[in-house]
Amino acid sequence: MKITILITSLITILSKAIGFFRNIFLSYYYGIGNITDSYMIASSIPRVIFAMIGVSISTTFIPLLTKAREANSESGFDFSNNVITVFSMLSTCIVIVVILFTEEVVLLFAPGFSEELIKNTVIFTRITVFSVYGYVILSVFKGFLNVNESFVSTSLLGIPLNIVIIISIYLSTKISIYLLPIGVLISVYIQILCLIPVLKKFKYKFSLTLNLKDTELKSLFIMSIPVLIGVSLDQINAIIDKNIASNISIGGISALTYSFELTQCVIGIFVMVMMTVVYPNLARSFVRGKDDEFKTLTRESINFANLFMIPATLGILVFSEQIITLLYSRGEFVYENMIVTSNTLFYYSFGLMGFGAREILTRAFYAMNDTKTPLFNAGIGVVINIILNLILSRYLGINGLALATSISAIITASLMYISLYKKIGSLDERQIFIMFLKILCASIITILISMKIYNCFVTVMVYNVSFVFAIIIGLVFYLFIVYIMNINNFRMCIQEIIMKKKKNKYRDD
């Protein structure tokens, strides 16, 4: 499983790298201002709708599909098609509402927008909202493939998505800015086309299946309600952040989005990829009553996340300006934009471990068919975030919004862990703490080495080149230290990869 996680992570890193190039493209041609704010809001509206529908599908769908397949392997196809049909019908109602009341929806997300900005955002949104259907289909297809342990195929989807958006950004500068939202729309359906050949390998055939009496569908709806509310609470957090940011400064939404996406990129590579692989196994362990295996998977997931979240947190805290300069400082993205964005990134980085732990613990509860506990804790997190938003934004501006999000994520993750402890007992906290200290020591040594190398080379090399050089050497040192200390069985993982390569070479010979 560790090899699968590693391979999937490497593919995701490539996908995220192309995603960064996409953001670089956008910042180069448009900087942070009216067009990017319109684009960000119009892109986020269907994602919010998808988050409220699609995430509730994917998180509850996998345990139920696992259960259905344990009983009868053929029932998984009908259940998957039924879910797509029913939720596509629900999505139609939402799309109609958004089309009829687009301006009101835009104002809900960004009340500080000017009239001209609202007009552009309304047009953008009426295009991007049709991507909701694609998100629903994708969530089911991904869930089906993950249950069948086809993780590489789903991790590759970010590559065509980002390529399509990059092309649309470039063409928008030559033809029309309305190609920006069109690119978002096309990118979603391109992913579906890419999955069709993989689905055929598993003999999956889509058909319009509608069975409202299906017991698994009813269970999905019942379990989805708390997930739907919980995800909606997360989106309320995002909406409130954007609301306040739109009133604080022009380009504030773009700065928050750029920096937040960077932190989410780190989580996506090292936490969400891992949970994509682990989550079906968690659900399977629960269905089969293997409690010790369930606890081990959860504990190892936390340790694995810390292996990357801790050095990433320290790295961003120290090098936030260098990171934003490397990624975005070109074209219309001027020095002032870099300062604003790097500052928000600095404050978001405090919550990296909280974001990661929250995702792991939430999936653990979902695997146990418990969707109410994450909802309760998410509600507390929203209240804390709103209070901190109102307080910290007065003193720190948009930086206060980023810090509030980080603090609320840490508190929510802590509450989730306490709830899980009460439900299933100890995960061996002593082992987690010892591993945490080892990783922290290795991370501090790595950051100190990276800082020393950067300070030495920045005087004789190009600014960005010296930073990249420092990061690469720091990464090599970190992997070496982790290997020597055998943190999280890293040495065993490397040896397993080497043995697998030798076996493949022997077969080829």
LOMARZA-699841 format. One record per atom (N, C-alpha, C): residue in three letters; y, x, z. Coordinates in pm, whole numbers, plus 50000, padded with zeros to 5 digits. Layout:
% residues N
ALAYXZ...
% end
This chain:
% residues 509
MET498785008350000MET500005000050000MET501265008650000LYS501195020350071LYS502365029150077LYS502715034749940ILE501665037649858ILE501905042749723ILE502585031949639THR502125019549654THR502735008349582THR504205006949619ILE504495008149748ILE505885007349794ILE506715018649733LEU506145030849731LEU506855042449677LEU507165040649529ILE506155036549451ILE506345034549307ILE507365023649281THR507235012549354THR508175001449338THR509585005649378SER509695013849482SER511005018849525SER511645027549419LEU510845036149356LEU511375044949250LEU511885036849132ILE511145026449096ILE511585017648986ILE512865010449025THR512915005949150THR514104998949198THR515305008249202ILE515085020849238ILE516175030649237ILE516745032049097LEU515845032748998LEU516305033448858LEU517095021048822SER516585009448863SER517274996848834SER518644996348901LYS518695000749027LYS519965000749101LYS520935010849041ALA520405022048991ALA521275032048927ALA521955025948804ILE521185018248728ILE521775011248613ILE522755000748661GLY522434994648776GLY523354984848835GLY524674991248876PHE524605003248930PHE525825010548965PHE526625013748839PHE525895017548735PHE526565020348608PHE527265007848556ARG526634996248581ARG527254983448545ARG528564981448620ASN528544984048752ASN529764982648832ASN530824992948793ILE530355005048757ILE531275015448710ILE531965010848583PHE531165004748494PHE531694999448369PHE532774989048398LEU532444979748490LEU533384969048524LEU534654974648586SER534504983948680SER535684989748747SER536504998248652TYR535835004748556TYR536545013148458TYR537465004648370TYR536934993548323TYR537704985348229TYR538644975348297TYR538294971148421TYR539084960548484TYR539634964048623GLY539204975448682GLY539694979248814GLY539334968748918ILE540244966449016ILE540094954949106ILE541364946649095GLY541224934349053GLY542384925849029GLY541944911748992ASN542764905048913ASN542544890848883ASN541234888248808ILE540994895848702ILE539794893348621ILE538524896048700THR538514907248773THR537314910348852THR537104900248964ASP538194895549024ASP538064885349128ASP537464872449071SER537964868348952SER537414856348885SER535934858248853TYR535624869948800TYR534244873148761TYR533314873248883MET533784879448992MET532974880349114MET532694866349172ILE533714858049175ILE533534844549232ILE532624836249142ALA532874836549011ALA532064828748918ALA530604833248918SER530374846148938SER529004851348945SER528334847649076SER529144847149182SER528564844549315SER528224829849337ILE528934820749270ILE528684806449291ILE527244802449256PRO526724805849135PRO525314802549109PRO524354810249199ARG524734822449240ARG523884830149332ARG523814823449468VAL524924817449510VAL524934810149638VAL524014797949627ILE524144790649515ILE523284779049494ILE521824783349490PHE521574794649419PHE520204799849411PHE519714804149549ALA520604810449625ALA520214814949759ALA519814803149844MET520514792149827MET520214780149906MET518934773149859ILE518604774849729ILE517414768349675ILE516294778649653GLY516614789149576GLY515614798849537GLY515004806549651VAL515824810949747VAL515284818549859VAL514384809749945SER514794797149961SER513954787950038SER512624785649967ILE512624786349832ILE511374785049757ILE510514797449779SER511104809249749SER510314821549749SER509734824749887THR510494822249992THR510014825850127THR508924816450176THR509024803650142THR508004794150186THR506874792750084PHE507174795849959PHE506204794449851PHE505034804149866ILE505344816849901ILE504304827149909ILE503244823950015PRO503614820450139PRO502564816850236PRO501734804750193LEU502384794550135LEU501674782550094LEU500784785249973LEU501264793349879LEU500444796949763LEU499244805249807THR499474814249903THR498374822249959THR497304813250021LYS497764803350095LYS496844793850158LYS496084785750053ALA496804781349949ALA496174773449843ALA495124781549768ARG495434794249742ARG494514802849668ARG493284806549754GLU493484807349885GLU492354810049974GLU491344798549967ALA491874786349948ALA491004774449940ALA490424772749800ASN491284774649697ASN490854772749558ASN491784780749466SER491244790449396SER492074799449314SER492794792049202GLU492214781149150GLU492824773849039GLU494014765349083SER494074761749211SER495144752749257SER496504759349257GLY496534772649252GLY497804779849252GLY498664777049131PHE498014774849013PHE498764772148890PHE499494758748896ASP498774748348935ASP499374734948942ASP500494734549046PHE500264741049159PHE501274741249265PHE502544748249216SER502394759549147SER503544767049096SER504334758648996ASN503654752248903ASN504324743948803ASN505014731948866ASN504384726248966ASN504964714849036ASN506274718649105VAL506284730449167VAL507484735249236VAL508624737449136ILE508304743449021ILE509334745848918ILE509924732748870THR509084723048842THR509554710048790THR510454702948890VAL509994702049014VAL510744694649115VAL512074701249145PHE512084714349162PHE513334721049197PHE514284722249077SER513754721948956SER514624721548838SER515354708148832MET514654697448869MET515284684248874MET516404684048978LEU516144689949094LEU517174690649198LEU518364699249153SER518054709949079SER519114718749030SER520034711448932THR519454702248855THR520254694548758THR521344686648830CYS520994680648941CYS521994673149021CYS523114682349067ILE522754694349112ILE523754703849160ILE524644708649046VAL524044711448931VAL524824716048815VAL525844705448774ILE525434692948771ILE526354682048734ILE527534681348830VAL527244682548959VAL528314682249060VAL529284693749040VAL528754705849016VAL529614717548997VAL530464716248871ILE529884710848764ILE530634709048639ILE531774698948658LEU531504688148730LEU532504677648751LEU533604681948849PHE533234690048947PHE534194693949052PHE534344709249061THR534454715648945THR534484730348941THR535674735949017GLU536834730148996GLU538034735449060GLU537924734649212GLU537394723549261GLU537224722049406GLU536224732249461VAL535164734949383VAL534164744849425VAL534784758749430VAL535584762149328VAL536254775149323VAL537204776749442LEU537964766249471LEU538904766749584LEU538164767949717LEU536944762849722LEU536134764249843LEU535794778949867PHE535544786249757PHE535194800349767PHE536434809249779ALA537514805449714ALA538714814049713ALA539984805549714PRO540354800349830PRO541524791549838PRO542844798649812GLY542834811949819GLY544064819449799GLY544384822649655PHE543544818049562PHE543744821049420PHE544974813849364SER545664820549271SER546804814549202SER546304804749096GLU547224796949038GLU546834787048937GLU546164793448817GLU546754804348768GLU546204811348651GLU544804816748681LEU544654822148800LEU543364827748841LEU542314816848853ILE542714805248903ILE541794793948917ILE541294789248781LYS542204788748682LYS541834784148548LYS540724792848488ASN540904806048497ASN539904815348445ASN538574813848519THR538654812748652THR537454811848734THR536694798948707VAL537404788048682VAL536784775148649VAL535964776348521ILE536554782448418ILE535844784248290ILE534624793148309PHE534814804148381PHE533704813348408PHE532564806148479THR532924798148579THR531914791548662THR531124781148584ARG531784773848494ARG531104763748414ARG530074769848319ILE530214782648295ILE529214789748214ILE528084795048301THR528444801948409THR527434808548492THR526554798848570VAL527044786648595VAL526294777248679VAL524944773448617PHE524834774448484PHE523574770948418PHE522484781348440SER522834792348502SER521824802448536SER520954798048653VAL521354787248721VAL520584782348837VAL519154779048799TYR518954772848681TYR517604769548636TYR516754782248625GLY517354792548568GLY516644805248553GLY516264811248687TYR517174810348784TYR516884815648917TYR515704808448982VAL515634795248962VAL514534787449020VAL513194791848959ILE513154792848826ILE511924796948757ILE511534811048799LEU512514819948806LEU512244833848845LEU511664834848985SER512204827049077SER511734827749215SER510264823949226VAL509844813849148VAL508444809649149VAL507554819949080PHE507984824548963PHE507214834648889PHE507024847448971LYS508114851949036LYS508024863949119LYS507054861949235GLY507164850249299GLY506264847249411GLY504814847149367PHE504554841049252PHE503184840449199PHE502644854549172LEU503454862949107LEU503024876549074LEU502854885149200ASN503714883049299ASN503594890749423ASN502324887249500VAL501974874449500VAL500734870249565VAL499534876749494ASN499674878649362ASN498634885149283ASN498784900349280GLU499674905449369GLU499894919749388GLU500364926949261SER501134919849180SER501774925949062SER503234928549096PHE503474939449170PHE504804942349222PHE505674950249124VAL505044958749045VAL505804967248952VAL506524958748848SER505844948548797SER506444940048693SER507714933248741THR507704928448865THR508894921648917THR510014931548952SER509634943548993SER510654953549028SER511374958848904LEU510754957548788LEU511364962348663LEU512444952948610LEU512514940848664LEU513404930548607LEU514884934248615GLY515254942348717GLY516664946048730GLY517184954248614ILE516274960948541ILE516694969548429ILE517244961348313PRO516474951548257PRO517054943448149PRO518264935348195LEU518234930648321LEU519384923048374LEU520664931248365ASN520624943448417ASN521814951848419ASN522244956448280ILE521274958948194ILE521604963348057ILE522374952347983VAL521914939947997VAL522584928547931VAL524004927047984ILE524184928348116ILE525524926748174ILE526434938148131ILE525914950348124ILE526724961848077ILE527214959447936ILE526314954747850ILE526704951847710ILE527774941047706SER527624930647789SER528594919647790SER529964924347840ILE529974933547938ILE531244938947989ILE531964946447879TYR531224954747808TYR531834962547699TYR532354953347589LEU531534943747546LEU531954934647439LEU533124925947481SER533224922947611SER534324914547659SER535674921447638THR535674934647641THR536934942047618THR537314942347471LYS536334939947384LYS536584940347239LYS536784926547179ILE536114916547238ILE536114903147175ILE536824892947264SER536264890247381SER536834880047471SER536314882147612ILE537164879647712ILE536734881247851ILE535674870947890TYR535544860247808TYR534564849947839TYR533124854447812LEU532994866347752LEU531664872147737LEU531144877347870LEU532024879047969LEU531594883348102LEU530634873048165PRO531044860448178PRO530114850548235PRO528914847648145ILE529104848548014ILE527994846347921ILE526914856947943GLY527344869147969GLY526414880047997GLY525594877348122VAL526244871948225VAL525534868448348VAL524454858048320LEU524804848048239LEU523874837348205LEU522664842648127ILE522934850548024ILE521854855847940ILE520934865048021SER521524873048111SER520744882848187SER519644876348272VAL519904864148319VAL518914857148402VAL517704853048318TYR517964847548199TYR516854842548117TYR516094853748046ILE516744865148027ILE516064876947973ILE514924881148067GLN515174880148198GLN514154883748297GLN512914874948286ILE513144862048261ILE512014852748246ILE511164856548125LEU511824859848014LEU511104863947894LEU510274876447918CYS510794885448000CYS510074897848031CYS508824895348115LEU508814884648193LEU507674881748280LEU506544874148209ILE506844867748098ILE505844859548029ILE504574867247992PRO504674879447933PRO503444886847901PRO502614890248025VAL503284893148136VAL502574896448260VAL501854884048314LEU502524872648308LEU501924860148357LEU500684856448276LYS500714859648146LYS499574856548060LYS498334864448101LYS498544876548156LYS497414884648201LYS496664877848316PHE497404869848392PHE496784862448503PHE496404848248461LYS496444845848327LYS496064832948268LYS496934821448317TYR498184825148351TYR499124814748398TYR499724807548279LYS499674794448279LYS500284786348175LYS501224776248237PHE502464776348189PHE503434766848244PHE503264753148179SER503344742948261SER503334729248210SER504204720648302LEU504754710248245LEU505604701348324LEU504724692748415THR504554697648536THR503704690748633THR504574684248739LEU504374671548761LEU505144664448863LEU504194656348950ASN504004661249072ASN503124654549168ASN503804654549304LEU504564644249330LEU505334643349454LEU504454640749576LYS503184637349552LYS502264634649663LYS501484647149706ASP501704658149637ASP501004670549668ASP501314674949811THR500274677249891THR500474680750033THR501164694250049GLU500854703749961GLU501484716949968GLU502984715949935LEU503314707249840LEU504724705249805LEU505484699149922LYS504844689549989LYS505464683550107LYS505684693950216SER504674702450236SER504804713150336SER505934722550299LEU506054725450168LEU507114734350122LEU508484728550153PHE508634715450129PHE509924708950156PHE510244709150306ILE509224706350387ILE509454706250532ILE509834720050582MET509114730350534MET509414744050575MET510724749050515SER511084743750396SER512274748450327SER513574743950393ILE513524732650463ILE514754727250521ILE515434737050616PRO514704742850714PRO515354752850799PRO515794765350722VAL514964769550623VAL515324781250541VAL516584778350462LEU516634766350404LEU517794762150325LEU519064762350410ILE518964757050530ILE520114756950621ILE520484771150662GLY519444779150692GLY519694792950735GLY520374801150627VAL519884800050503VAL520494807250392VAL521894801950366SER522064788850381SER523404782850364SER524384788750466LEU523894791250586LEU524744797350688LEU525174811350648ASP524234818950588ASP524584832250537ASP525654831250429GLN525504821250343GLN526484819550236GLN527834814850290ILE527794807150399ILE529044803250465ILE529784815650514ASN529004825150568ASN529594837950609ASN530314844450492ALA529614845050377ALA530194851450259ALA531434843950210ILE531364830650213ILE532504822450169ILE533714824750260ILE533464825050390ILE534554827250486ILE535184840950464ASP534344851250442ASP534854864750413ASP535764864550290LYS535294857950184LYS536064857350060LYS537334849150078ASN537244838250156ASN538414830050186ASN539514838250250ILE539144845350356ILE540124853350430ILE540624864750343ALA539704871250269ALA540084882550183ALA541064878350075SER540874866350019SER541764861649911SER543174859249962ASN543314857050092ASN544644854950151ASN545264867850204ILE544424878250221ILE544944890850275ILE545584899350167SER544874900950054SER545404909649948SER544784906549814ILE545514909449705ILE544974908349570ILE543954919549552GLY542794915949503GLY541734925949487GLY540874927749610GLY541214920549719GLY540434921749842GLY538994917249823ILE538794906549745ILE537444901649719ILE536644912249644SER537274918449545SER536574928749466SER536194940549553ALA537104944949640ALA536814956349728ALA535644953349820LEU535644941349880LEU534544937249966LEU533234936449888THR533304931149767THR532094929449686THR531504942849646TYR532364951949598TYR531884965249557TYR531184972249673SER531824972349790SER531274979549905SER530054972549962PHE530094959249968PHE528954951850022PHE527724953549932GLU527954953549799GLU526844955349706GLU526194969049722LEU526994979049759LEU526444992249783LEU525484992049902THR525904985650010THR525024984850128THR523784976450096GLN523974965650020GLN522834957349984GLN521884964549887CYS522454973949811CYS521634982049721CYS520684990749802VAL521204996849907VAL520375005249995VAL519264996750058ILE519634984950106ILE518654975950167ILE517644971150062GLY518154968549941GLY517274963949834GLY516214974149798ILE516614986849795ILE515694997549756ILE514665000249865PHE515115001249989PHE514255006150096PHE513704995450190VAL514264983450186VAL513764972850274VAL513164961450193MET513954955850102MET513484944350028MET512304947749938VAL512314959749879VAL511164964049798VAL509914964649885MET510064970850001MET508944971850094MET508434958050134MET509344948850166MET508944935450210MET508344927350096THR508714930449972THR508084923949858THR506594926849857VAL506244939149891VAL504844943249896VAL504174938450025VAL504864939650138VAL504274936750268VAL504154921750294TYR505144913950249TYR505204899650282TYR503934891850247PRO503384893250126PRO502134886150098PRO500994890450191ASN500994903250230ASN499964908150323ASN500154902450463LEU501424900850503LEU501704894350631LEU501194880050631ALA501484872850523ALA501044858950512ALA499514858150513ARG498884867550441ARG497424867850435ARG496814870750573SER497434880150646SER496954883650781SER497034871650874PHE498124864250863PHE498304852450949PHE497294841550916VAL497114838950784VAL496174828550742VAL494764831850789ARG494404844750787ARG493054848950826ARG492924851550977GLY494014849851051GLY493964851351196GLY493864865651246LYS494314875351165LYS494254889451204LYS495564893451273ASP495654890451402ASP496894892351478ASP497284907151489ASP496304915951516ASP496604930251531ASP497134936051400GLU496534931851291GLU496994936651160GLU498424931751132PHE498704919451171PHE500044913751153PHE501074921851230LYS500774925251356LYS501694933051439LYS501884947151381THR500804953151335THR500884966651279THR501754966751154LEU501574957051067LEU502384956150945LEU503864954550978THR504174946151077THR505564943951117THR506164956551176ARG505424963151267ARG505924975351331ARG506144986451228GLU505164988451139GLU505294998951038GLU506424996050940SER506684983350916SER507804979550828SER509134983550891ILE509254981251022ILE510474985151094ILE510645000351091ASN509555007751115ASN509615022351113ASN509975027650975PHE509385021550873PHE509655025750735PHE511115023150699ALA511635011750741ALA513035008550714ALA513965018550782ASN513665021650909ASN514495031350983ASN514475045150919LEU513365048550853LEU513235061550788LEU514335063750685PHE514835052750628PHE515895053850527PHE517235048050572MET517185037850658MET518435031650703MET519265040950792ILE518595048750878ILE519325057550970ILE520075068550895PRO519405076350806PRO520165086450731PRO521215080350638ALA520905068550582ALA521875061850494ALA523135057950571THR522945052850693THR524085049050777THR524975061150807LEU524355071950851LEU525125084150883LEU525785089850758GLY525055089450647GLY525605094750522GLY526825087150474ILE526775073850483ILE527925065750440ILE529105067550534LEU528835068550664LEU529905070550762LEU530675083450733VAL529945093850694VAL530565106950671VAL531165107950530PHE530485102150431PHE530865104450291PHE531325091750218SER531875082050288SER532245069450222SER533245071450108GLU534255079850130GLU535255082350025GLU534635089349905GLN533785099149931GLN533135106449823GLN532235097449741ILE531545088149808ILE530655078849739ILE531435069949643ILE532505063849693ILE533305054849609ILE533985062649497THR534455074649526THR535075083049422THR534085086049312LEU532875089849351LEU531845093149252LEU531485081149166LEU531355069549228LEU530865057849156LEU531925050349078TYR533135049449134TYR534115040249075TYR535445046349032SER535825057949084SER537185063049060SER537365068448918ARG537625059248827ARG537915062748688ARG538515050548620GLY539205052648510GLY539815041448438GLY540845034148520GLU540715021048530GLU541665012548602GLU541475012748753PHE540395019348797PHE540105020148940PHE540845032348997VAL542035029949049VAL542945040849089VAL542685045149234TYR543435055149280TYR543245061049413TYR543365050649524GLU544355041849513GLU544565031549615GLU543345022249624ASN542745019149508ASN541535010949507ASN540395017949579MET540305031149557MET539245039149621MET539375038849772ILE540575040249823ILE540805040349967ILE540405026950030VAL540835016049967VAL540535002650020VAL539015000250021THR538355003549910THR536925001049897THR536105010149988SER536485022749999SER535745032050086SER535875028250233ASN537025022950271ASN537215018550410ASN536305006650444THR536194996950351THR535304985550377THR533844990050378LEU533504999750291LEU532145005150291LEU531825011850425PHE532775019050478PHE532615025850607PHE532215015950717TYR532915004650721TYR532644994650825TYR531374986650799TYR531034984650671TYR529784977850640TYR528574986250681SER528724999550675SER527595008450701SER527075007250844PHE527925003050938PHE527485001351076PHE526354990951088GLY526314981750994GLY525324970951002GLY524064973150921LEU523904984950859LEU522764987350771LEU521434984850840MET521254990750958MET519984988951029MET519814974451074GLY520904967851108GLY520844953751145GLY520434945051028PHE521044947750909PHE520684940250788PHE519194941950758GLY518734954450764GLY517334957350731GLY516364950950828ALA516614952650958ALA515724947051061ALA515694931751052ARG516844925851025ARG516914911251015ARG516014905950903GLU516024912950788GLU515184908650676GLU513704909650710ILE513314920550776ILE511904922550812ILE511434911850910LEU512214909751015LEU511824900151119LEU511834885851068THR512764882850979THR512804869450919THR511524866850839ARG511104876850759ARG509884875250680ARG508654873950770ALA508674880750884ALA507544879650978ALA507404865251027PHE508524858851059PHE508484844851103PHE508054835650990TYR508594838150869TYR508224829750755TYR506734830750725ALA506174842850739ALA504744844650715ALA503904836450811MET504454833850930MET503774825551031MET504104810751015ASN504764807450905ASN505194793550878ASN506204788450980ASP506894797751045ASP507944794051141ASP509294796651076THR509934786051030THR511244787450965THR512384783051057LYS512034777551173LYS513054772451265LYS513704783651347THR512894793251391THR513444804151474THR514494812451399PRO514224816651274PRO515274823751200PRO516534815451181LEU516364802251163LEU517524793351148LEU518374793451274PHE517734792251389PHE518464792051517PHE519264804951536ASN518624816251509ASN519304829051526ASN520404831151421ALA520154826151300ALA521174827151195ALA522414819151233GLY522194807551296GLY523324799251341GLY524184806551443ILE523534813551536ILE524274821451634ILE525044832551564GLY524394838851464GLY525044849551388GLY526284844851315VAL526234832751258VAL527384827251186VAL528554824951281VAL528264819151396VAL529324816551495VAL529984829651537ILE529164839751565ILE529684852951605ILE530524858851492ASN530034857651368ASN530754863251254ASN532104856651233ILE532144843451246ILE533404836151228ILE534424840251334ILE533974840851458ILE534864844851567ILE535404858951546LEU534484868151512LEU534894882051489LEU535784883451365ASN535504875351262ASN536354875451142ASN537804872351178LEU537984861751254LEU539334857251290LEU540054867551378ILE539274874251466ILE539884883951557ILE540154897251487LEU539104902851425LEU539204916451369LEU540074917151244SER540114906251163SER540944906551042SER542434907551076ARG542814902951195ARG544214904051237ARG544634918551258TYR543694926651304TYR544024940451337TYR543584950451229LEU542494947251157LEU541954956751060LEU542004951650916GLY542554939750893GLY542604934250757GLY541224931550704ILE540974934950574ILE539654932550516ILE538594941650578ASN539014952850637ASN538064961350709ASN537454953850828GLY538244945350890GLY537764937251000GLY536664927550957LEU536764922650833LEU535734913650780LEU534414921150766ALA534484933450717ALA533274941550701ALA532654944850837LEU533494948550933LEU532994951951066LEU532384939651135ALA533014928151118ALA532494915751177ALA531104912551122THR530934914350991THR529634911950928THR528584921450985SER528934933951005SER528004943951058SER527594940651201ILE528574937351285ILE528274934351426ILE527384921951437SER527694911651361SER526904899351367SER525474901751319ALA525304910751220ALA523954913951171ALA523134920951278ILE523754930151351ILE523064937451459ILE522654927951570ILE523564919051609ILE523264909451716ILE522154899851673THR522234894951549THR521214885651499THR519844892251495ALA519774904851447ALA518504912151442ALA517914913951582SER518784916851679SER518324918651818SER517744905751872LEU518414894551846LEU517924881551892LEU516604877951825MET516474881551697MET515244878851624MET514084886551683TYR514334899051722TYR513264907351779TYR512804901451913ILE513754897151993ILE513414891052122ILE512574878452100SER512934870452001SER512184858151970SER510774861351924LEU510634871851842LEU509304875751794LEU508444880951908TYR509054888351999TYR508344893552116TYR507784882052201LYS508604871752218LYS508164860052296LYS507034852552227LYS507024853152093LYS506044845352017LYS504694852252004ILE504694865551976ILE503414872351948ILE503144884052043GLY504104887252130GLY503894898252223GLY504464911452171SER504104922252237SER504664935352207SER504224940752071LEU505164947552002LEU504854954751878LEU504684969651904ASP504564973352032ASP504524987352076ASP505914993552062GLU506824988552146GLU508224992852142GLU508365007752170ARG507475013352251ARG507545027652282ARG507355035952155GLN506405031852072GLN506155039051947GLN507345037751851ILE507925025851846ILE509095023551760ILE510265032151807PHE510475033051938PHE511585040751994PHE511415055851969ILE510185060751988ILE509915074951963ILE510155078351816MET509695069551727MET509905071551584MET511385071151550PHE512115062151616PHE513565061151596PHE514265074251632LEU513895080051745LEU514505092651790LEU514185104051693LYS512955104651646LYS512565115051550LYS513395114051422ILE513495101751371ILE514255099451248ILE515735102651269LEU516265098751385LEU517675101451415LEU517945116551418CYS517055124151482CYS517225138751488CYS517175144751347ALA516205140651268ALA516085145651131ALA517315141951049SER517845130051071SER519015125350995SER520275133151032ILE520455135751161ILE521635143251207ILE521605157351149ILE520435163751153ILE520305177251096ILE520635177050948THR520135167050877THR520375165750733THR521845163950701ILE522515155250775ILE523945152750750ILE524775165150778LEU524455172250884LEU525175184550916LEU525005194950804ILE523795195950752ILE523535205250641ILE524315200950517SER524295188050487SER525005182750369SER526505185050381MET527065182850500MET528505185050522MET528855199750501LYS528015208750554LYS528265223150541LYS528225227350394ILE527225222550323ILE527095225950180ILE528275220450101TYR528655208050131TYR529785201950059TYR531075209750083ASN531345213150207ASN532575220550240ASN532595234450177CYS531425240250159CYS531355253550096CYS531605252749946PHE531045242749882PHE531105242049736PHE532305234549680VAL532955226049762VAL534065218049711VAL535245226649670THR535335238849726THR536455247849692THR536225255149560VAL534965255749516VAL534665263449393VAL534075254849282MET533735242349313MET533115233449214MET533915220649201VAL533645213149094VAL534275200149075VAL533895191049192TYR534865182749236TYR534725174249354TYR533415166349353ASN533165158849245ASN531985150449238ASN530695158649229VAL530755169849154VAL529575178349137VAL529155184349271SER530125188949349SER529815194949480SER529205184549574PHE529675171949564PHE529125161249648PHE527685158149610VAL527435156649480VAL526075153949432VAL525135165349471PHE525615177649456PHE524835189349493PHE524475189049641ALA525455185549724ALA525235184949869ALA524225174049905ILE524305162749837ILE523395151649864ILE521965155149823ILE521815161449707ILE520475165049660ILE519815174949754ILE520565185449793ILE520015195349886ILE519715188850022GLY520615180250068GLY520405173150194GLY519155164650190LEU518935157850076LEU517755149350061LEU516465157650066VAL516495169150000VAL515335178150000VAL515045182850143PHE516085186650216PHE515925190950355PHE515355179550439TYR515865167450418TYR515405155950496TYR513925153150473LEU513505153250346LEU512105150850314LEU511225161950373PHE511725174250372PHE510985185450430PHE510815183650581ILE511905179950648ILE511855177750794ILE510905166250827VAL511025155350751VAL510155143650772VAL508695147350751TYR508435155850651TYR507065160250622TYR506525168850736ILE507345178250784ILE506925187150893ILE506645179151020MET507525169551050MET507365161451172MET506355150051152ASN505905148251025ASN504965137550990ASN505445123951040ILE506735121551018ILE507335108851060ILE506775097450976ASN506325087051044ASN505785075150979ASN504645078550883ASN503815088750924ASN502675093050844ASN503075097350702PHE504265103150690PHE504795106950559PHE503885117450493ARG503365126650574ARG502495137150521ARG501225131050461MET500665121250531MET499455114650482MET499725107450351CYS500905101650339CYS501285094450216CYS501345104150098ILE501975115750118ILE502075125850012ILE500685130649972GLN499835133250071GLN498475137950043GLN497685127449965GLU497925114749999GLU497245103749929GLU497665103249783ILE498975105449757ILE499485105549620ILE498875116949541ILE498805128949603ILE498225140749538ILE496755138249503MET496005132649597MET494595129649574MET494415119649461LYS495315109849455LYS495225099849350LYS495485105949214LYS496445115449209LYS496745122349083LYS495545130649037LYS494895137349133LYS493725145549101LYS492585136849046LYS492395125149105LYS491355116049059LYS491635111148918ASN492915107848891ASN493305103348757ASN493115114248653LYS493435126748694LYS493275138148603LYS491795140548573TYR490955138848678TYR489515140648662TYR488945130148566ARG489455117848578ARG488985107048490ARG489375109848346ASP490635114948328ASP491105117948192ASP490275128848127ASP489885138948210ASP489065150048158ASP487655145148122
% end
